[in-house]
Amino acid sequence: MKILLIGATGNLGIRLLPSLLTHGHSVVAFVRSSQKLESLLPASVHCQIDVVQGNATDVTAMKQAILKYRCDAVVSTAGVAALAPWGKSDLPVIFKAVVKAVQEAGTEKGRPLRAWFLAGLGVLYYPGTESLLSDYVPIYLEHRQNIKLLKALPPNAIDWSMLCPGTMTPESSDITVPTESSHARLVTNAETPPAWRDSWMKYVPLIGKTLVSAMNAMRYETTLEQNADFIARDLESYESRWSEKTVGMIDPSK
């Protein structure tokens, strides 16, 4: 596939770039600073990509990049949600702009584009309930309005999926193609976290499910490279089992 990668200089984006190349994709990096991207990449990797400089709030610029380079899919890792429930960041503005650009580009191309978006563990459901994990651990709440936006889209507007990891840590600072990882492939699940450990503590009045959620959350640490590889592998096919799904993941060693 030819993929527009938005946010390629971020922690996940900079790992996604070589992972996408490793899996045979063509990459167009949409970044705020082309100089910054070039400084982060070895020349052997930088020469394999196209680069478009622009702002992730600019709907027209992103749409034009998709159409000009004939991209089949978009991966957006731009923006960071505010941690505190009362906090504010530019993520909702960025997210809304990217969604609009992808939708409009798909309309012009005559088919919905494949797209991966980034969220967090909190927009997955507590297993066996219709409540989000962030109902019990109220952090990074801006992700909630982002998934609400995706689910409100008209049918066939975007063929979207949303990656919902817990904490992500780097395996290495090296950017190489092909990529190599010392970790196993992720175990994944739609809508709820995989390998959830239930506990009698969930029956404790008022705070039970909060305690269980907090205990489990520590187990969902994965690496940036694992998540990059997961998205790159999924995009090898135009059809995905994760279409219109939030996706939870865990390292099998956990």
N, C-alpha and C positions, 0 to 999 in steps of 0.2 A: 504494500500500500504506500501511497504518498501521504505523509502525515504532517499537519501543521502543529508544531509543539509550541504552546504558549507558556511562557515562564521557564524557558530553558536554562536560565542562570541560577534558579533556585536549587535547594538541596535535592529534591526529587527530580526536577527537570534536568539537571546536569548529569544525573545517572540514567535517566530515560533516553537521552540522546544516543549514547553508545549502545544501549540495549536495543533500541529500535533498529540501529544500523546492523547490529549483530543478527537480528532476526530478518534481515533482508528488506527492511523498509527504506524508503527515501524520506529524508527529513528536511522540512523547512522550519527553521527556528525563528519564532516571532519574539523579539526581545526589546526591552527598553534601551539597552546599550549594546550595540554590536561590538564595541571595543572591549567591554567587560567579558562578553562571551568568548571572544578570541583569546583573551588573556587566561581564561579558565581551561581552554582546550589545547591539547597538543596539536601541532600543525597537521599531523597525519589524520586526525579526526576532523578538524575544522574544514579541511579541503573536501570532505565528503558530503557537506551539507550546504543548503542555501540559507541565507540569513536575511530577514526582513526586520528593520528597526521601526518600532512603533510602540504606542501605548495600549495596554490591554483594556482600556476603557473606550478605545476608538473603534466603534462598530464598523465603520466604513473601511478602515485600514485592514482590519482582520478579515472582513468579507472579501475584499479585493485580493488579499494574499491567498486565500483559499481558492478563489476563482482563477487568478493568474497562474498559480502553480498546479492547478488541477488536483487539489488535494482530495483524497477519498475519506479522510478522517481527521479529527482534531483531538489533541490531548491538551487539557488545560490544568496546569498546576500553579497558576499565578494567584497571588494574594494569600494572606494569612489571616485566619479568623482571630478575633479578640478572645483571650482566655476567659476573662471574668464575664459573668452574665450581663453586667451593665456596660461592658466595654464595647467600643465601636472601632471598626477598621474599614479599609477600602474594599474588602473582599466582596460584600454584596453588590457594590457598583461594578466591580470587575466581572463578577459572575454573571450578572444580568446582561452586561455588554457582550460577553463571549457567547452566551446562549442566543442572543439576538443575531449576532453575526453568523453563527453556525446555522441557525434556522433560515435566515435570509439567503445564505449561500446555497443551502439545500434546495430552497424554492427555485432559485435561478438555474441550478443544475438539473432540476426535475426529479430529484430523489432525496430522501433524508440522509444526512451525513452521519457516519458513525462518530461517536464522541465519548471520551472518558473525562470525567470530572473528579476532583479530589475533595473529600470531606473528612470525617473522622468517625470514631467508634460510636459517638453519641447519637448518630442518626440511624443506627441499627436498632431493632426492637429487642427489648428484654424477652428472652425466650419464653414462649407460652403466654405472652400478653400482647396487647395492642398499644403498649406504651414504649416510647423511645427510651434508650438508656440515659439520655440527657434529661429525662424527666426526674431521674433519681440522682444523677451527678451533673448538675447544671453548669457545664462549661462548654466553651466554643459554640454557643447557641446560634451564631450566625449561619452555621451549616444547616440549621433547621429551615430557615427561610429559603435557602438555596434548593434543597430537595423539594420543598413545597412548590417552588417555581417550575422545576422540571416536571413534576407530576401534574401540574396544571396545564401543560402544553397540549395543543390539539393533537389528535392521533397522527402518527407518522410525521411529526414535525422534526424530531431529532431521534436518531437511534442511540440513545444515551445509556451510559452506565456510570455508577459513582463508586469510586474506591473509598473504603471506610476503615483505614488502619487505626491502630492505637499509636503508641510512640514508635517513630522510625529513627533508627540510628545508622550511621554510615559504616560499611565494612572497610572501606579504603578511600583515600583521596585520589587514587589513580584513575584516570579516565582512559580506557583502552578499548580497542575493538579488535577481536571479539572480546566480549565481557566474560569474566570468570567470577564465580561466587563459591565461597567455602560453606555456604548454607544450603539446606535442602529447599525444594520448591514449597511454596506456601500451601497450606490447607485452607480452602475457601468455602464460603457458604453465602447464599443470598438472604438478605433481609435480617438475619440474626447472626451473632458471632458463632463461629464453629467451635466445637469442643468446649462448650460452656460447662462450668462446674456449678451445679446447683447446691444449695445448702439449706438446712433447717432454719438458718438465720433469717431467711426471707419472710418468715412468719412473725418476726419481731414487729410489734405495732409501730407504725410511722417510719421507722428507719431500716426495716429489714432488707428490702430490696436495694436500698442505697448501700448497705454494708456489703451485700453479695456482689453488687456491681463494682464497687471499689476493689474488692478482693480479686475479682476476675480481671479487671482492667490491667493489672500489673503483668498478667500473663500474655497480653497481646502486643508485646514489643516485637517488631519485625525490623528488617534492615531496608534501607532505601533501595539497595540493589535487588532484593527479593521482589519488592513491589514494582520496580521498573521492569523486571523480567516478566512478571505476571501480565502487565498491560501489553508489553511487546508481543508476547506469545498469543494473547487473545486476539490481537489485531492481525494475526496471520490469516484469519478467515473473515469474510465479509458478514458472516452470520455468527452471532455470539449467544451463548447460553445466559449471558448476563445482561441482555437488552432490557432496559427499563427496570434495572435492579440496583439496589445498594448491595455492596459486596464486602463482607467481613473476612478477615484472614488471620491465621495464626501460624507461627513457626511450628512444624511438627515436633520439634524437640521440647516444646513447652508443655 
